[in-house]
Amino acid sequence: MKIRTLYLPHRMSEVYLKEDDCHPLVMSVQKLLTERGLYTSNIHSNYDASTRDAVTQFQELEGLPATGLIDPVTYCRLNSASISQIETKIAEQRATNALARANILITKSARTITLFNGNSPLRHYPIAIGKPSTPTPVGNYAIATKVMNPGGVLGTRWMGLNYDAYGIHGTSKPWLIGQMVSNGCIRMHNSNVEELFVLINVGCPVYIRD
């Protein structure tokens, strides 16, 4: 098995950039795009249309969603990684606390997340959701990634959805739980998101309703 190892100068929680943003990280992105022959303008800290177009080209070449936005996946692909080869072994069966039939219902109007095992509700947590300008998307999704201790505004746990860069995560501002304040993600108290984290597996259905 090949392992890609990245040593990044920024926390992953910082890596969300869109057009018109001004951030020192933009210069790093422009330099990486220049090395790949995709960006030919001046290096500066403004995420302008030229930067967006170059990012979109890179995403298309890499088979990523061509959003023109810098998200953690796009940023990791841009950076060079050291490749190491390891011998794979058959994993031993481990005990798990995850529910066999776990599924999650997020009700935006009530600012709540409910964990079900099949049709039986087991846990009920308060949440914060997206503000009116960046609403939490309604629909049927699934948990695609699970990350422990992502840090920063993401709190102590991250559970990414299989849609764009949205996810369920902890928070560094617990006093905002119950409000419409995020960029579309679902925020939870860290103690609650840590409990939910161990009760679900990747692939867990997530239903978001108004």
C-alpha positions as a Python dict, from the first residue, in 0.01 Angstrom:
ca = {
    (1, 'M'): (0, 0, 0),
    (2, 'K'): (125, 349, -89),
    (3, 'I'): (97, 616, 179),
    (4, 'R'): (104, 988, 93),
    (5, 'T'): (245, 1202, 377),
    (6, 'L'): (184, 1576, 377),
    (7, 'Y'): (340, 1834, 608),
    (8, 'L'): (117, 2138, 572),
    (9, 'P'): (191, 2482, 720),
    (10, 'H'): (-177, 2547, 793),
    (11, 'R'): (-454, 2385, 995),
    (12, 'M'): (-712, 2217, 775),
    (13, 'S'): (-979, 2433, 937),
    (14, 'E'): (-817, 2739, 773),
    (15, 'V'): (-832, 2594, 422),
    (16, 'Y'): (-1161, 2728, 290),
    (17, 'L'): (-1111, 3002, 30),
    (18, 'K'): (-1342, 3152, -230),
    (19, 'E'): (-1338, 3438, -480),
    (20, 'D'): (-1282, 3784, -326),
    (21, 'D'): (-1121, 3639, -10),
    (22, 'C'): (-796, 3803, 100),
    (23, 'H'): (-567, 3566, 289),
    (24, 'P'): (-190, 3489, 298),
    (25, 'L'): (-274, 3130, 202),
    (26, 'V'): (-387, 3257, -141),
    (27, 'M'): (-24, 3335, -230),
    (28, 'S'): (76, 2978, -150),
    (29, 'V'): (-205, 2845, -369),
    (30, 'Q'): (-107, 3075, -658),
    (31, 'K'): (257, 2962, -639),
    (32, 'L'): (153, 2595, -647),
    (33, 'L'): (-74, 2661, -945),
    (34, 'T'): (207, 2851, -1120),
    (35, 'E'): (437, 2550, -1080),
    (36, 'R'): (176, 2342, -1260),
    (37, 'G'): (143, 2595, -1543),
    (38, 'L'): (-217, 2679, -1457),
    (39, 'Y'): (-173, 3029, -1315),
    (40, 'T'): (15, 3301, -1504),
    (41, 'S'): (-83, 3623, -1324),
    (42, 'N'): (96, 3806, -1043),
    (43, 'I'): (135, 3645, -701),
    (44, 'H'): (-72, 3826, -437),
    (45, 'S'): (-307, 3754, -149),
    (46, 'N'): (-640, 3817, -324),
    (47, 'Y'): (-851, 3525, -445),
    (48, 'D'): (-945, 3683, -778),
    (49, 'A'): (-1112, 3546, -1092),
    (50, 'S'): (-778, 3430, -1239),
    (51, 'T'): (-707, 3228, -926),
    (52, 'R'): (-1056, 3080, -932),
    (53, 'D'): (-1021, 2978, -1297),
    (54, 'A'): (-682, 2815, -1232),
    (55, 'V'): (-821, 2627, -932),
    (56, 'T'): (-1115, 2506, -1143),
    (57, 'Q'): (-876, 2376, -1412),
    (58, 'F'): (-671, 2195, -1149),
    (59, 'Q'): (-982, 2035, -998),
    (60, 'E'): (-1095, 1915, -1341),
    (61, 'L'): (-752, 1761, -1407),
    (62, 'E'): (-759, 1587, -1069),
    (63, 'G'): (-1114, 1456, -1108),
    (64, 'L'): (-1241, 1673, -821),
    (65, 'P'): (-1567, 1872, -816),
    (66, 'A'): (-1489, 2182, -1023),
    (67, 'T'): (-1612, 2438, -770),
    (68, 'G'): (-1333, 2694, -809),
    (69, 'L'): (-1305, 2695, -430),
    (70, 'I'): (-1008, 2592, -221),
    (71, 'D'): (-1119, 2324, 24),
    (72, 'P'): (-903, 2082, 227),
    (73, 'V'): (-907, 1810, -42),
    (74, 'T'): (-807, 2047, -322),
    (75, 'Y'): (-533, 2203, -108),
    (76, 'C'): (-390, 1863, -17),
    (77, 'R'): (-384, 1759, -386),
    (78, 'L'): (-200, 2079, -476),
    (79, 'N'): (81, 2012, -229),
    (80, 'S'): (355, 1760, -296),
    (81, 'A'): (353, 1455, -74),
    (82, 'S'): (622, 1204, 15),
    (83, 'I'): (527, 852, -94),
    (84, 'S'): (609, 550, 119),
    (85, 'Q'): (527, 184, 70),
    (86, 'I'): (401, -28, 357),
    (87, 'E'): (309, -392, 381),
    (88, 'T'): (-60, -442, 446),
    (89, 'K'): (-183, -690, 702),
    (90, 'I'): (-524, -838, 759),
    (91, 'A'): (-688, -628, 1025),
    (92, 'E'): (-802, -799, 1340),
    (93, 'Q'): (-1166, -776, 1427),
    (94, 'R'): (-1218, -496, 1676),
    (95, 'A'): (-1502, -421, 1907),
    (96, 'T'): (-1713, -127, 1800),
    (97, 'N'): (-1976, 87, 1965),
    (98, 'A'): (-2126, 191, 1631),
    (99, 'L'): (-2494, 117, 1581),
    (100, 'A'): (-2574, -139, 1314),
    (101, 'R'): (-2868, 61, 1173),
    (102, 'A'): (-2764, 416, 1262),
    (103, 'N'): (-2916, 706, 1072),
    (104, 'I'): (-2930, 1077, 1146),
    (105, 'L'): (-3213, 1327, 1111),
    (106, 'I'): (-3127, 1699, 1118),
    (107, 'T'): (-3423, 1932, 1163),
    (108, 'K'): (-3322, 2288, 1076),
    (109, 'S'): (-3631, 2461, 1216),
    (110, 'A'): (-3581, 2297, 1556),
    (111, 'R'): (-3199, 2326, 1544),
    (112, 'T'): (-3171, 1960, 1646),
    (113, 'I'): (-2999, 1643, 1537),
    (114, 'T'): (-3153, 1307, 1624),
    (115, 'L'): (-2966, 976, 1609),
    (116, 'F'): (-3180, 673, 1524),
    (117, 'N'): (-3105, 303, 1532),
    (118, 'G'): (-3340, 188, 1261),
    (119, 'N'): (-3669, 360, 1346),
    (120, 'S'): (-3590, 406, 1716),
    (121, 'P'): (-3460, 749, 1829),
    (122, 'L'): (-3167, 713, 2070),
    (123, 'R'): (-3003, 1056, 2106),
    (124, 'H'): (-3122, 1415, 2064),
    (125, 'Y'): (-2871, 1702, 2042),
    (126, 'P'): (-2893, 2082, 1992),
    (127, 'I'): (-2707, 2222, 1692),
    (128, 'A'): (-2617, 2540, 1507),
    (129, 'I'): (-2686, 2559, 1133),
    (130, 'G'): (-2601, 2777, 835),
    (131, 'K'): (-2685, 3144, 833),
    (132, 'P'): (-2939, 3272, 574),
    (133, 'S'): (-2667, 3369, 326),
    (134, 'T'): (-2501, 3024, 349),
    (135, 'P'): (-2783, 2783, 445),
    (136, 'T'): (-2740, 2422, 547),
    (137, 'P'): (-2845, 2219, 240),
    (138, 'V'): (-3166, 2015, 263),
    (139, 'G'): (-3147, 1661, 124),
    (140, 'N'): (-3040, 1302, 175),
    (141, 'Y'): (-2669, 1246, 230),
    (142, 'A'): (-2427, 1012, 406),
    (143, 'I'): (-2120, 1035, 628),
    (144, 'A'): (-1817, 1018, 396),
    (145, 'T'): (-1527, 1093, 634),
    (146, 'K'): (-1453, 1090, 1006),
    (147, 'V'): (-1164, 1291, 1153),
    (148, 'M'): (-1060, 1316, 1517),
    (149, 'N'): (-935, 1648, 1657),
    (150, 'P'): (-942, 1860, 1339),
    (151, 'G'): (-890, 2168, 1559),
    (152, 'G'): (-987, 2532, 1534),
    (153, 'V'): (-1349, 2616, 1456),
    (154, 'L'): (-1416, 2248, 1383),
    (155, 'G'): (-1383, 2150, 1749),
    (156, 'T'): (-1285, 1797, 1847),
    (157, 'R'): (-1454, 1590, 1575),
    (158, 'W'): (-1538, 1619, 1205),
    (159, 'M'): (-1783, 1402, 1012),
    (160, 'G'): (-1789, 1509, 649),
    (161, 'L'): (-2091, 1459, 427),
    (162, 'N'): (-2073, 1322, 74),
    (163, 'Y'): (-2169, 1665, -59),
    (164, 'D'): (-1928, 1950, -126),
    (165, 'A'): (-1742, 2060, 191),
    (166, 'Y'): (-2035, 2029, 433),
    (167, 'G'): (-2012, 1828, 753),
    (168, 'I'): (-2109, 1778, 1116),
    (169, 'H'): (-1846, 1899, 1361),
    (170, 'G'): (-1770, 2036, 1704),
    (171, 'T'): (-1714, 2400, 1783),
    (172, 'S'): (-1482, 2645, 1952),
    (173, 'K'): (-1781, 2875, 2021),
    (174, 'P'): (-2035, 2666, 2215),
    (175, 'W'): (-2243, 2974, 2303),
    (176, 'L'): (-2358, 2991, 1939),
    (177, 'I'): (-2525, 2648, 1944),
    (178, 'G'): (-2893, 2690, 1861),
    (179, 'Q'): (-2833, 2974, 1617),
    (180, 'M'): (-2799, 3020, 1238),
    (181, 'V'): (-2432, 3117, 1220),
    (182, 'S'): (-2227, 2868, 1016),
    (183, 'N'): (-2126, 2857, 650),
    (184, 'G'): (-2365, 2564, 604),
    (185, 'C'): (-2210, 2301, 830),
    (186, 'I'): (-2383, 2158, 1135),
    (187, 'R'): (-2212, 2252, 1463),
    (188, 'M'): (-2247, 2058, 1788),
    (189, 'H'): (-2116, 2085, 2141),
    (190, 'N'): (-1784, 1898, 2153),
    (191, 'S'): (-1906, 1651, 2415),
    (192, 'N'): (-2209, 1568, 2197),
    (193, 'V'): (-2018, 1534, 1872),
    (194, 'E'): (-1766, 1303, 2041),
    (195, 'E'): (-2049, 1075, 2152),
    (196, 'L'): (-2210, 1076, 1808),
    (197, 'F'): (-1873, 1009, 1645),
    (198, 'V'): (-1835, 667, 1808),
    (199, 'L'): (-2196, 564, 1748),
    (200, 'I'): (-2188, 589, 1368),
    (201, 'N'): (-1976, 456, 1086),
    (202, 'V'): (-1879, 601, 749),
    (203, 'G'): (-2179, 547, 524),
    (204, 'C'): (-2434, 642, 794),
    (205, 'P'): (-2737, 806, 622),
    (206, 'V'): (-2798, 1173, 705),
    (207, 'Y'): (-3136, 1331, 633),
    (208, 'I'): (-3151, 1711, 649),
    (209, 'R'): (-3500, 1863, 659),
    (210, 'D'): (-3637, 2212, 707),
}
